[in-house]
Amino acid sequence: MTGAPHAGPNFWQTARVRLRAFTTEDAEVSFLWSLDSQRARDLEHVWPPASREQVEHWVARKARQSFENGDFDMVIENAAGTPVGAISTHRCDPRTGTFSYALDIAREHRRRGYAHDAVGLLLRFYFQECRYQKVTVSVHADNVASVALHEKLGFVLEGRLRRMVYTGGRFQDEVWFGQTAEEFAARHPPSQAGPG
């Protein structure tokens, strides 16, 4: 199976990707990614230019980050060990068992299944190891690839907020997808190790 993990013991690895913590060595690739304005627009909006020092400081903070309150940032590497993107959780609420995440795959590494596997690993951890029960994620309505990814992963479209994003001189809607632990388990039983 394409998304199945290696036979080894690394929970955070599939045949295509490995999720790992940030290290200070990730500053250079993070700086290069920050130069892609369309990438910024796909995530949120175009940001002011960042200096290498600012990016180094940001990465150094991420490298020292501990798993507190459920929020965490990880680098996505491909099977060759090349950083291809990042995934981070936020709005983690252990009391209600809900969380959100943000995903970014560098343009030159898209359409290779990396996002699919990274999200699968993340959901498996939060649902099957941390007892979270629901994930929600917002996507720009014009981001056709991200909408298709979440539909393929079994997310349910839960709503649309009109004109919530402003970038490129125009407003975009924001769509919200959700998935429960039970919906994830129906597609990926706990005995099945990978994100499939």
C-alpha positions in Angstrom: 0.0 0.0 0.0 1.4 3.4 -1.0 0.7 5.2 2.3 1.6 2.2 4.5 4.5 2.8 7.0 7.9 1.2 6.9 8.2 -2.1 8.8 10.4 -0.2 11.3 9.1 1.2 14.6 8.9 4.9 13.6 5.2 5.9 14.1 5.9 9.2 12.2 7.0 7.6 8.9 5.3 6.2 5.8 6.9 5.0 2.6 6.7 8.6 1.3 7.2 10.9 4.2 8.6 11.3 7.7 7.4 14.0 10.1 10.0 15.3 12.5 10.6 18.3 14.8 12.2 21.5 13.4 16.0 21.8 13.9 18.1 25.0 13.5 19.3 23.5 10.2 15.8 24.1 8.7 16.4 27.9 8.6 17.8 28.0 5.1 15.0 26.0 3.5 12.4 27.9 5.5 13.9 31.2 4.3 13.8 30.0 0.7 10.1 29.0 1.1 9.4 32.5 2.5 10.4 34.0 -0.8 7.4 32.3 -2.6 4.7 34.9 -2.5 2.1 32.6 -4.1 2.8 30.1 -1.3 2.1 32.8 1.3 -1.1 33.7 -0.6 -2.3 30.1 -0.6 -1.7 29.9 3.2 -3.0 33.3 4.2 -1.8 36.4 2.3 1.4 38.0 1.1 3.6 38.9 4.1 6.3 41.6 4.3 9.8 40.3 3.4 11.5 38.4 6.2 15.3 38.6 6.8 17.4 35.5 7.2 17.8 36.5 10.9 14.1 36.7 11.4 13.6 33.3 9.9 16.5 31.9 11.9 14.9 33.2 15.1 11.5 31.7 14.1 13.1 28.3 13.3 15.1 28.4 16.5 11.9 28.9 18.5 10.3 26.0 16.7 13.4 23.8 17.4 13.0 24.4 21.1 9.3 23.8 21.1 7.8 21.2 23.3 4.5 19.4 23.0 2.4 21.7 25.2 -1.4 22.0 25.0 -1.4 19.9 21.9 0.1 22.6 19.6 3.2 21.5 17.6 5.0 22.3 14.4 6.7 19.6 12.3 8.8 19.4 9.1 7.6 17.0 6.4 10.5 15.1 4.8 10.3 12.9 1.7 11.8 9.4 1.6 15.1 10.9 0.6 15.2 13.0 3.7 14.6 16.3 1.8 12.3 18.8 3.6 9.2 19.2 1.4 6.9 21.2 3.7 5.5 21.6 7.2 2.4 20.8 9.2 1.4 22.4 12.5 -1.5 22.0 14.9 -3.2 24.8 16.6 -6.4 25.5 18.6 -5.9 22.2 20.4 -8.5 21.9 23.2 -8.0 18.7 25.3 -11.2 19.4 27.3 -13.4 19.2 24.2 -11.0 17.0 22.2 -10.9 19.3 19.2 -8.0 20.7 17.2 -7.0 22.3 13.9 -4.0 22.2 11.7 -2.2 24.1 8.9 -0.4 22.3 6.1 2.2 23.6 3.6 3.9 21.7 0.8 6.6 23.6 -1.2 5.4 24.1 -4.8 8.1 21.9 -6.3 7.1 19.0 -4.1 3.3 19.0 -4.6 1.1 16.3 -6.2 3.3 13.4 -4.9 1.1 12.2 -2.0 3.2 14.0 0.7 0.3 16.0 2.0 -2.0 13.0 2.1 0.4 11.0 4.2 1.4 13.8 6.5 -2.2 14.6 7.4 -2.9 10.8 7.9 0.0 10.5 10.3 -1.1 13.6 12.2 -4.7 12.5 12.5 -3.7 9.0 13.6 -1.6 10.5 16.4 -4.3 12.9 17.7 -7.2 10.5 17.4 -5.5 7.2 18.3 -2.8 8.3 20.7 -4.1 11.5 22.3 -7.8 10.8 22.5 -8.9 13.9 20.5 -12.3 13.4 18.9 -12.6 16.1 16.2 -10.5 18.0 13.7 -11.5 21.1 11.7 -9.5 22.8 9.0 -10.2 26.0 7.0 -9.2 26.2 3.4 -9.4 29.1 1.0 -12.3 28.3 -1.3 -10.2 29.0 -4.4 -7.5 26.5 -3.3 -8.8 23.7 -5.5 -6.0 21.3 -4.6 -6.5 21.6 -0.9 -10.3 21.2 -1.2 -9.8 18.1 -3.2 -7.2 16.7 -0.7 -9.5 17.1 2.2 -12.4 15.5 0.3 -10.1 12.6 -0.6 -9.1 12.2 3.1 -12.8 11.8 4.1 -13.4 15.2 5.6 -16.9 16.6 5.6 -17.7 20.1 4.3 -19.1 21.8 7.4 -19.6 25.4 6.2 -18.6 28.3 4.1 -17.8 31.8 5.4 -18.1 34.4 2.7 -15.4 37.0 2.0 -13.1 36.0 4.9 -9.8 36.1 3.0 -8.4 39.1 1.2 -5.4 38.7 -1.0 -4.4 39.5 -4.6 -6.8 42.4 -4.6 -9.9 40.4 -4.0 -11.9 38.6 -1.3 -12.3 34.8 -1.1 -14.6 32.6 0.8 -13.2 30.3 3.5 -14.5 26.7 3.6 -14.4 24.6 6.8 -13.9 20.8 6.7 -14.2 18.5 9.7 -13.6 14.9 10.6 -14.4 13.0 13.7 -12.3 10.2 15.3 -15.0 7.7 14.4 -15.0 8.8 10.7 -11.2 8.5 10.7 -11.3 5.0 12.4 -13.9 3.8 9.8 -11.3 4.5 7.1 -8.2 3.6 9.2 -8.9 1.1 11.9 -6.4 1.4 14.9 -4.9 -2.0 13.9 -4.1 -0.4 10.5 -0.8 1.4 11.1 -0.7 3.9 8.2 -2.7 6.8 6.9 -3.6 4.8 3.7 
